[in-house]
Structure formats: C-alpha cells, structure tokens
Amino acid sequence: MRVGDNGSNLPAGLTAADAQEQQKPQAAGREPRPQPQDMSLPARAPGAARGASFGRTAGDADRKPGDGAPAHLSGDAEAVDTIVWPQLQPEPDRPAVLGFYPHRDDESNGSGGVRRLIRSGVQFDEAHATSGEGGKRIVSDRRTGTISQQDPEDPAALARERGNESRRFLRMLGAGRRSTITSMHGNPDLDPFAPGARQDTAHLLDHEHGVWSALQTKQQLINLLAERRPVAVLTMTHDGAVHQAHRAMYELVEETVGEFAAHYGIAAPGVFGVRETGWATDDQLASIDPARAVRVDLSRSEQRAKVRALVQSFASQPPGHPFRSEDAGLNPLHRFDVYLDSASTLSEQGTRSERNDNVHGWDFLRPEEYFIASDATGPAQIEALRALFGRKVSIRKVIRQALASRLPLPGPRRRTVELTPPRDNEEEN
C-alpha cells in the first residue's frame, strides 16, 4: 500500500502494553479523560461471510516493533495480510469526532450536527473509503433541455473535483487546517441500482473475494483512531433501505472500533450511524429508539447555513439531490426558505405518495439530525456525544463559519491513500 506525501506518519506497530507504557511520560500533567463506567464490550463474532478478513488480525497482538513497516507506510504494492497496530497517541487537548464514510458527499448526512460540533470547538476529521472517480458526469443538452448522467472521460479528474467539493463543504462547516480529509483510492464505487448488481455486504468486504480492499480500509481506520483518539465515530446506518456500501461501512466501523479498544485495553469510542436521508421516507427506514439516539434540533438559521454549504459545494452531484435542483442553482440564497417551508409542510401534512415523490426535498432538509448508536455502543458513550453538543460555543468558530462562504479561508488538509486490489477479486454479477 502506498500513501500520499501528506499522508499519515505513525511509528511502527507496538503491542498494547508497549503503547500504553510509552504514553505515560507524554501524558504527564494532563488531566485524563473520564472513562465510561459501563463500557464492557460484548464479545461479537464477525460475520461468517467475511470472518477470514477480520480474523486475520487475531494473531497480530504479539507482533514486535521492527517486525515490519506499518501497513500504511509500506512502499511496495503488496496487499495487507495482517493489521499493523500503530503507536497509540496521547488523548488530545480538545475532544475529537471522526467521520468515516464510504463515498464523497456522504458527510452531508448529519452535517448540521457536525457544523454545531465544530462551532463548539470539537476537532472533526473525516475519511472516505472511495475517491469519487466512480461517479457520473452531469451533462446538460440545451437543445432538448434534458439532463443525463454519463461515465466521465477522465475519472481521476472527477475524483479531484469531488475531493475539492468535500474540502469546501467541510470548510464551510467551520473546519480549518487542523482537520483532515483522508481519501482512499482503489475501492470501487459501485452502483447498487445497476441491473444485476449484488446487494450483500459480503460482496464488498469478504477478504478473499470482496471487491473492496477491506483489510486495508480497516487499517486506515485503525491508524486514524490511534492518531486522533476520537470520542465518537460517525458513519452510515445499517438499514436495508440504503446503499449496500453504506451498510458495509457500518459493519466495518463497528467491528474495527471494538477490536481497536480491545487491543489497546482502552474504552471504545462510541459508534454512531447517521440517520440517512434522501433514500426513503421515515416509515420505510428502521424506527429510531430515542434512548439510543442523539437528536440535534437545527434552528432556521442553522438549516439555512447547512443548505448554503450544500448548494455551494457539491456541484458535481446529480439533479436528484435537493441542493442540485435547478432553482437552487439559479438563486440559492433566495430559495432556501421556500425549500425549508416546503420540507416542513410535506413532512407534517403530505401524503405518503407525496413524500415518496419528494423524498430528496423534504427529508434531507428536516430540522433534526439523528446519530443512532451501534449495538456495541453503551449509554455512557451516547451521553458523551450528547455532552459535546452542550459545549460552550466558540465565538472564533462562529466568525469563521460566517466568513467561510465568502472568503477563501484555509480549509482541511487532504490525504490520499493508495490501496492495492484485493486478491482473487471476482467480477460483479
């Protein structure tokens, strides 16, 4: 696996005992973060279909420093066979949250809540398991007035464009140079709606025959967890009504976080699936347990700021997205309230048929952001995320967010990770 010049630069793998021992002198004088008291992690066996993939890390706990270069720093093109555990960094001075998503633009789910976290001084970083080159180009035919989606002539250029869009979007949410956006090149961006496309997540994650480099993707998540030490990890939801890659990412994140905590002997950060919008109406998605969810009520001004960031950032998205509607493109600032009022009316008074026809409009712009806890996330971790939304607002962050859409302020740093294809890769049926 190869990493870009500005990629992660962590030391070679250590055992859990060695990593903890090295932290002691570094953390001296720093008040330790209170540890949740009810965070015993249940023993969870990985899915049978991809047990080989996650089971490959079991014998790596006794790996000694110097046995080999970290997987994320390897200069050759060989696939990762086992996880290399990086040195665990000290806990940060301010709380951190990590977003780990399958695709560019998936960070738009829950972005109102992320914006508020950043405004409260929380360190936010994100990573994408795909680079965006698998998307479609939007082509407008002025003669006929039709809009179509076509495969890009230059996929690498599309990936760069979509990377710039993610960077601009996170900058408009208030993130600066301390934040990072890690993208992985090598995992294909599959269309689950293509004729004959497979919907099972094992098709993506199986170690021997999956189309994603699952173990390498997992390695990158472990690297970020060890480097950033987040309080919570935001990802997608495990819901049958959504993209198969979204469900696969949820499974990978949940299992990796549990193994990470067990390896280093620390409390696991909470894993939260962001309530997905734009796929289906609420009655088609799994119900929400309020006791296991974090709800963020967005004010009208917060909604407006969120929509402004969406409209001004994701120009490459297809017209089906609410922030790519033709009216928004013509006069986005003057149309926000119209869209928000329409969303509220449809959600409260619209029939099921009307909601289905307008799901991209009303559901995406609703005033709540839900972060649903995973099966392995306990009450203390849920309360820890809720507490982040109650932090004191930073005036400096408020000013930065106000200027971000008007001035070219410095944005998050970008990292690129080159993944190698999985072995014995099978063609999608």
N, C-alpha and C positions, 0 to 999 in steps of 0.2 A: 504494500500500500504506500502511496506517495502523498505527501502533504504540501500545500502551497507554502511559499516563502513566509507568509504571515500566519501560518498555522500554529496549532498548539505546540508548546515546547516543554513537555513534562519529563522528569527523570525516568530512568528505567524502573521496571516493576519491583515492588517490595512485598514482603509478607505483611500480614496485618499487624503483627507485633512490631516489626521494624518501622512501619509507617507511623504507628501511634507513638513509638519511642522518639522518633525524630520530631514529632510535633511539640513535645513538651517544652524544650527551650524556646521555640519560636512563639509559643502562646503565653509565655510568662508575662504576668502583669495585665493580661487581658481577661476581662470578666467572661467566664464561659457561658455559652448559650444554654438556658434551662432545657433539660431534656424531658420529653414527654414521659409520663409515668406508666401509661397503659399501652405501650407500643410494642408488645411482644409480637413478632411477626409469625404468622401461621406458616407451617410447612406446606408449600404449594408446589406440586409437581408440574413441570412444564407440559404443554400439550403433547399428546402422543405423536402427532404428526411431525413435530419438529423437535422431539426430545433430544435427538442427536446434536442439534445445533446448540442448545443451551446446556446440554450435559457435557460439552467439551470443556467447560470451564471448571468442572468439579475437581480435576486433578491438578489445577494450576496454583492452588493455595500454597504449596510448598516450593514454588519457584523462587530461586535465589537471585539477588541482584547480580547483574552481569551475565546471566544465563542467555540473554539475547536482547536485542534492541527492542524498545517498545513498539507495539504493532503500528501505532500512529506515526512513528518516526522512521519506519522501515523504508529504505531507499529502493528495494527491489520490487518486482511486480508479483510476488508470490502471494497467494491468498492467506488470510489469517486462519490458523488452525486452532489456536487457543487464545484466550484472553490474557493480556499482559496488564497487570494491575499497577497503575501509576502511583507515585507518591501522593498521599493524601495531604492536601494543603490545609493550612490553618483556617478556622472559621473567619469569614470576612467581618469587617467593621460594621457593615450595614447588611440587613437581610437581603437575600438574593432569591429570585424566582427564575426558573429555566423553562422555556417553551421548546418542546421537541415535536416537530410536525413532519408529516410525510411530504407535503408539497409546498411550493411557493404559494402564498396567499392564504394558506390555512390559518395563519396568525390573525386573519381578520375575524375569525370566530373568537369571541371573548375579548376583543381589542378594547372595548370600552372599559372593562375591568383592568386590563393591562395598563391603559392610559392612567387610570387612577392610582395604580400601584407605583408607577414611575413618578407621578406627581407627589407621592408620599415618600419619595426617597429610596424606594426599593430598587436594587440592581436587577435589571432584566436582560437576559440573553436568550437567543433563540437559535435553533438549528433545524435544517430541512434535510430529509433523507434523500430527496431528489433535487436536481439542479434546475428544473424548469424547461429543459430542452425538449421534453416530450409533449409540450403544449401545442396548440394550434395558432396559426396566424389569422387575424380577423381581416377579411377582405371585403371592401365595400364596392359595389358596382353602381356608379352614379347613373348610368344609362337606364338600368332596370330598377334601381332603388333597393336592391337586395343586398343582404349581408351574409357572408358564408365563412366557414372555418376551413382552413387548408393547412396541410403539413408545411412547416417552414422550409425554405430553401437552405437556410443556414441555422441549424438547431443551436449551435454554440452562441450565435448572436442573440437568439431568443433567450437563452439561458442567462446571458449577461444582462439583457434588458429586464428580465424578471427579477434578477438579483438586485438591480438598481431600484426597482419598484419596492421590493421588500425593505431595502435600506431606507428609502424615502419615507415609507409608511411608518417604520419604527421611529425614525427621526421626528416625524410629525406627532407621534405619541409622546415625545419628550426625551427619547433616549439619545445620549451623546456618545463620545468616543470611548467611554468606559464599557459600553455594551458591545457585544459581538454577535455577528450572524454567521453561522457555520453552514456551508452547503456541501453536500456530498454528490460527487459526480460518478455515476456508474450504476446506480439503481434506476431501472427504467420506470418511467411514469406511464403506467398502463391505463387504458380506458376501460372501466368495468362495464360500460354500456355497449361496447362493440359487440357485433354478432359473434356468439360462441365464446365470449370471454368467461373465464372461470371466476367464481366469487369466493372460493375458500381462501382463508388467510394462509393456510399451509403452502399454497401455491407460491406465495411471496416469501415465506420465512424458512421453509424446510432447508436444512443445511446442505443436503446433497443435491436436491433438485429444484430448490426455490429460485425464483428469478431475481430476488434481491440478495445482495451480499449481507445476509442477516448478521453474521458474527462480526463483520467489520463495522456495520452500523451500530451494533451493540457496543463495540469497543469505543466508538466515538462518544456515545452517551456516557460510558463509564469515565472517559477522560474529562468530559465536561462536569460530571458530578464531583470528581475528585478535585478539579481545579476551582470550581465556583462554590461548592458546598451549599446548594440551594435549600431553602425552607420547603419549597414545593416545586413540583414539576407539572406543567400544564401540557396536555396532549389532546388527542381526539377521543371520542367516546366509542365504547364497544356496543354499537347498536346495529341491528340487522338492516336498518333502513338507510345506511350510509355507505360510502365508498369502501371497498374491501381493504384498500391500503390504510384507511383511517382505522379500521378495526385491527388490522395487523400492527399498526404503530402502538395502539393502546396495549395490546398484549405484550409487545416487546418492551415497552417502557415499564409496565407494571412488574414484569418478571426481573428485568435488569436492576431496577431500583432495590428490590428485595435482596437480590444476590449481592449487590454493592454494599448494602448495610450489613449483611451477614459476614461478608469477607473482612470488612474493617472493624467489625464489632461496634458499630455506632447506630444511633437511632435513624431510621429511614426517613427521608423527606416524604411529604405527602404526595401522592399521585392523583391528579385531578383531570378527568375528561371534560373538556369544554363543551357545553351544550351546543350542538351543531345546528346551524340554521341554513335555509336555502335548499335543503334536501327534501324535507317533508314537513307537514304541519304537526303540531304537538300531539294530536291524537294518533298519529302514525308512528311516533317515536316512543321509546320506553318512558314510562312515567318517572317522575322525579321524587325521590324521598327527601323531604325538606331537612330532615335531621342529618343527612349525608351530603348536603349541597350547600354551596356558598353562593348566595344571590346578591347581585350588585344592582341597585336601582339607579339608573342614569337619569340625570336631570335633562331638561330640554337642551341646555347649552352643551352638556356633555355629549348628547346624541348628535347635535349639530357638528361638534368638533370631530367626532368619530366619522361621520359621513363625509365631512370635508376631506379628511385624510384618505378615506376610501376612494372618493371621486378623483382626487388629485394624484393618487399613487398608482393604481392598478389599471393603467390604460390598455394593457395587453389582454385583459380579461374579455370573455365573450359577452355579447349584449344581454344575455340572460341574467347576469349579475345586476343587482339593483343599482350599484354605483357605476354601471356602464350603460344605463339607459340613455336614449338619445336626448331626452330633455335635460338630464343631469349634465350631459356633455356640452349642451348649448349654454346653459345658465345655471350651473350647480349651486351657487350661493343663494340664488333667489328661489330655488326649488326645494330646498331642504325641508322647510316647514310643510310644504304640500305633501311630500313623501311621508313625513313623520305623522301628519294628521291622517293620511290615508292608511298608514300602517295601523294606527290606533283604532280607526273606525272598523277596518277589516277584522282585526283581532277580537273586537268586542261585539260587533254586530253582523259580520259577514257570515254567509252560509259556508258549509264545508266545501262546496264546489267552488265558491269564490275564493276561499283561502287556498285551495289546491291550485287554482289558476294563477294566483298572485303570491305564491309562497316566497319567491325571491324578494318581493316588495315588502310585505308587512312583517314577515317573521324575522328577516335579517335586521330590521331597524327597530325591533321591540326594545323597550327601556330596561330590560333585565339581562344580566349576563350570569349564566349558571356554570359553576365549576363543580362537577359531580365527583365525589371521592371514589377511588377504586376499591375493590374488595379487600385489598391489603392495607388500606388507609384507615386509621382509627380516629376516635373522637378528638384526641389531642392534636393530631395533625390537621384536622378540619378546623379546629379553633385557632390553630396557629396561622392558617391562611386568612381566616376571618379577621384576626387581630391586625394583619397587615393593612387591611382596608380602613382600620380605625386609627392609623398613624397620623401624626401631625403633618399637614400639607406643607411642602417646601415652596416658599414664595419664589425662590430661584427657578424651581421646576415649572411653576405656573407661568413665569415670564418666558421661559424657553419654549414651552408649548405654544404660547401665544405668538411667538416670533417664527416658529418652525415652518409655518406655511407661507411665510412672507420673505424670509431671508435664507440664504444658503448656509445655514449653520452646519458645523461639523456633525456628521452622523456616525452610526455604529461602524466599527471595524469589521471587515469581511474576511472570512477564512474559507479556503477551498480545500476539500479533502478528496483525493482521487482513490476510488475504490476499484478493486480488481473483480472481474466477473466470478460468480460462484462456479464451483466445479460441476461438471456434468449437467450444465444448465439445459433444461427442457424448453422446447418451444411451447408457447401458449396455444392451447387448442382453440 
